[in-house]
Amino acid sequence: MKCSEPCRGFCRWIETLPHHKKYVLKKEEYPTLPNCFKETILGESVPGSVRQLRGPAGSHVHEFPDRWVLHRDVADAEDDPLGHLLSDAPEYLVSAIAGLATALLAKQKRDGKNALLAGWSMTAFLLLLGKMGKTIGEDERENEAKAPRIS
């Protein structure tokens, strides 16, 4: 997403943030985000969040009633969905491929009996395992941030 002139400093600040680290902007100080942030349905829902937005430099924001929680993705899900799956959400891609392979193998070995169930089970199991592994490796804390003022 392109950044407009009034929020150039804010967008430059986002570009300095490391990927996958969460930052909190309190709504008392930042009641709105710049116009370059657009609502999206792409992304995981987070309990308590009102909506999700995507903005410049791979930024992904979850809006809560009292704060914005922002992080940067390596690849923007809307501009580069495959790149996003590979670099930011590989657990989805891996579990889908493994589930499909399991279903095809089960169909071949069992004459199609329960192949779909086996595939879905493998997908769910690997996705859950991937999410658990990702959570262990991530810093889930929300770091309060001081971004430049938006004009």
C-alpha positions as a printed NumPy array, in Angstrom:
array([[  0.   ,   0.   ,   0.   ],
       [  1.205,   3.458,  -0.83 ],
       [  1.746,   6.018,   1.871],
       [  0.32 ,   9.512,   1.472],
       [  2.269,  12.675,   2.286],
       [  0.556,  13.6  ,   5.607],
       [  1.61 ,  10.334,   7.227],
       [  5.064,   9.89 ,   5.65 ],
       [  6.838,  10.037,   9.041],
       [  4.51 ,   7.408,  10.485],
       [  5.138,   5.118,   7.508],
       [  8.909,   5.588,   7.778],
       [  8.67 ,   4.605,  11.444],
       [  6.844,   1.387,  10.477],
       [  9.667,   0.54 ,   8.063],
       [ 12.122,   0.573,  10.988],
       [ 10.194,  -2.043,  12.983],
       [ 11.441,  -5.64 ,  13.031],
       [  9.146,  -8.255,  11.499],
       [  6.685, -10.213,  13.669],
       [  7.131,  -8.098,  16.821],
       [  3.925,  -6.63 ,  18.277],
       [  3.564,  -2.932,  19.075],
       [  0.68 ,  -1.178,  20.81 ],
       [ -0.583,   2.255,  19.881],
       [ -3.086,   3.514,  22.446],
       [ -6.206,   5.063,  20.966],
       [ -5.915,   7.947,  23.434],
       [ -2.837,   9.064,  21.489],
       [ -3.749,   7.622,  18.062],
       [ -7.55 ,   7.712,  17.691],
       [ -7.28 ,   6.797,  13.986],
       [ -4.703,   5.335,  11.662],
       [ -3.663,   7.009,   8.395],
       [ -5.793,   6.5  ,   5.27 ],
       [ -3.171,   4.158,   3.811],
       [ -4.419,   1.459,   6.241],
       [ -7.276,  -0.528,   4.727],
       [ -9.596,  -3.047,   6.357],
       [ -8.938,  -6.662,   5.387],
       [-10.328, -10.128,   5.987],
       [ -6.926, -11.749,   5.442],
       [ -5.364, -12.793,   8.724],
       [ -6.181, -14.655,  11.885],
       [ -8.89 , -13.277,  14.087],
       [ -7.72 , -12.36 ,  17.56 ],
       [-10.105, -12.598,  20.525],
       [-11.339,  -9.142,  21.475],
       [-10.269,  -7.456,  18.25 ],
       [-12.839,  -5.422,  16.332],
       [-11.252,  -5.669,  12.869],
       [ -7.982,  -6.065,  10.987],
       [ -6.204,  -3.624,   8.731],
       [ -3.203,  -3.798,   6.426],
       [ -0.949,  -0.896,   5.612],
       [  2.415,   0.078,   4.159],
       [  5.659,  -1.884,   4.631],
       [  3.825,  -5.145,   5.364],
       [  2.081,  -3.718,   8.423],
       [ -0.827,  -5.708,   9.853],
       [ -3.001,  -4.183,  12.57 ],
       [ -5.627,  -5.628,  14.885],
       [ -7.981,  -2.981,  16.216],
       [ -9.225,  -3.315,  19.793],
       [-11.635,  -0.928,  21.521],
       [ -8.754,   0.799,  23.37 ],
       [ -5.676,   0.165,  21.216],
       [ -4.153,  -0.797,  17.894],
       [ -1.812,  -3.811,  17.909],
       [  0.575,  -3.604,  14.992],
       [  3.199,  -5.949,  13.584],
       [  5.07 ,  -6.185,  10.304],
       [  4.877,  -9.182,   8.017],
       [  7.717, -10.054,   5.686],
       [  5.291, -10.26 ,   2.737],
       [  1.935,  -8.504,   2.435],
       [ -0.89 , -11.061,   2.263],
       [ -2.856,  -9.014,  -0.267],
       [  0.05 ,  -8.154,  -2.598],
       [  1.897, -11.477,  -2.374],
       [ -0.307, -14.257,  -0.907],
       [  2.123, -17.078,  -1.702],
       [  5.088, -15.123,  -0.321],
       [  3.039, -14.435,   2.805],
       [  2.265, -18.134,   3.254],
       [  5.906, -19.07 ,   2.768],
       [  7.464, -16.416,   5.007],
       [  4.8  , -15.404,   7.545],
       [  2.361, -18.316,   7.817],
       [  4.108, -21.489,   6.617],
       [  2.084, -23.661,   8.992],
       [ -0.997, -23.163,   6.783],
       [  0.785, -24.183,   3.594],
       [  2.547, -27.179,   5.153],
       [ -0.587, -28.501,   6.841],
       [ -2.681, -28.108,   3.661],
       [ -0.123, -29.954,   1.515],
       [  0.292, -32.717,   4.114],
       [ -3.502, -33.059,   4.451],
       [ -3.918, -33.357,   0.7  ],
       [ -1.119, -35.928,   0.492],
       [ -2.66 , -37.913,   3.356],
       [ -6.095, -37.9  ,   1.686],
       [ -4.634, -39.05 ,  -1.628],
       [ -2.594, -41.781,   0.05 ],
       [ -5.565, -42.948,   2.136],
       [ -7.746, -43.023,  -0.976],
       [ -5.196, -45.172,  -2.77 ],
       [ -4.496, -47.547,   0.134],
       [ -8.051, -47.917,   1.476],
       [-10.101, -47.744,  -1.704],
       [-11.297, -44.245,  -0.761],
       [-12.704, -45.167,   2.648],
       [-12.302, -42.292,   5.105],
       [ -9.746, -40.564,   2.85 ],
       [-11.321, -37.15 ,   3.354],
       [-11.47 , -37.656,   7.118],
       [ -7.815, -38.717,   7.187],
       [ -6.802, -35.656,   5.146],
       [ -8.759, -33.206,   7.298],
       [ -7.434, -34.822,  10.477],
       [ -3.836, -34.498,   9.295],
       [ -4.41 , -30.88 ,   8.255],
       [ -5.935, -29.967,  11.624],
       [ -3.247, -31.795,  13.586],
       [ -0.348, -30.198,  11.707],
       [ -1.913, -26.741,  11.803],
       [ -2.361, -27.017,  15.561],
       [  1.193, -28.309,  15.942],
       [  2.517, -25.496,  13.727],
       [  0.64 , -22.853,  15.711],
       [  1.976, -24.245,  18.982],
       [  5.523, -24.246,  17.634],
       [  5.184, -20.712,  16.318],
       [  3.791, -19.495,  19.646],
       [  6.713, -20.993,  21.542],
       [  9.162, -19.152,  19.302],
       [  7.336, -15.805,  19.335],
       [  7.369, -13.007,  21.838],
       [  3.638, -12.578,  22.5  ],
       [  4.083,  -9.438,  24.562],
       [  2.619,  -6.258,  23.247],
       [  5.267,  -3.531,  23.352],
       [  3.949,  -0.021,  23.826],
       [  5.162,   2.142,  20.969],
       [  5.7  ,   5.839,  20.419],
       [  5.112,   6.473,  16.743],
       [  5.463,   9.878,  15.096],
       [  2.336,  12.018,  15.18 ],
       [  0.031,  11.814,  12.193],
       [ -0.712,  15.213,  10.673]])
